Structures are given as C-alpha cells and as structure tokens.
Amino acid sequence: MSGPNTEKKAREPGTRGDTAAEQRAKIWAHNNVAAIAERRAWIETEGTPLADIQVLQDI
C-alpha cells in the first residue's frame, strides 16, 4: 500500500492563488454579509445557542 498523496493541487487560473473552494466561500460570505452580521449580533446579545446545555467531553 502506498503512502498518502502529498502532491499539492494546482491553483485555479485567474483567482490570485485562491482555490475554487476559497473563491466560492468568499462569494458566499460577500452575498451573506448582512445575515452573518445579524447572527453575530444575536450571539453577542443572547449567547451561543445551546451553550447552557452542551458539555465538552475530555477525550
């Protein structure tokens, strides 16, 4: 069995070095800037959803 593939994926042309996924993420964030700001403001006021009932387990 061979080892893990360590080759780096070539960058998409014309994207200033960003991958296609990074470009889609930037476009999504740009299109949703108002919703992101609203959610951040809600979390600032109300706290993280479910934080009072979620428990982090030490593994």
N, C-alpha and C positions, 0 to 999 in steps of 0.2 A: 504494500500500500504506500502511496506517495505522500509526502508532507503537504501542508496547507499551501494554497496558491498565494504567493507573496507578490505577484505582479500588480503594479498599480494601474488602475483604469485610466485610460487617456481622457483628458478633459474635452468637453464638448467645444467645438469651434465657435468663436464669437461670443463666448459667455464670460470673458475676463477671468478665466480659470475656474469658474464655478461649474459643478456638475449639473446635469439636467435636474436632478432632485433638489439641489440647492436653489436653482433658479425657480422651480415650482414653489418651493417653500417661501421664497422672497415675494413672489407674486401673490401667493395666498395671504401672507401677512399684510402686504400692502392693501389688498382688497378687503381685509377684515380688520383694519386698524381701529375702527370705531368699536366693534364688538370686543376686541382684545382689551381696549381701554376700559370699556364698561365692565367687563369681567374683573379686571384688576382692581377697579374702584370698589366693586361689590365685595371682593375678597378682603380688601383693606378695611371696609366697614364691618362686614359680617364674619370675617374669619374664613379659614379654609373649610370647604364643605366636608362634613363628616369627621373633622379633626377631633371632636369630642368623643367619638365612639371608635375611631381607628386606633389600633395598637401596633406599634412596630415590634417585631419579634427579633430577639438577638439569636442569630443562627450560628 
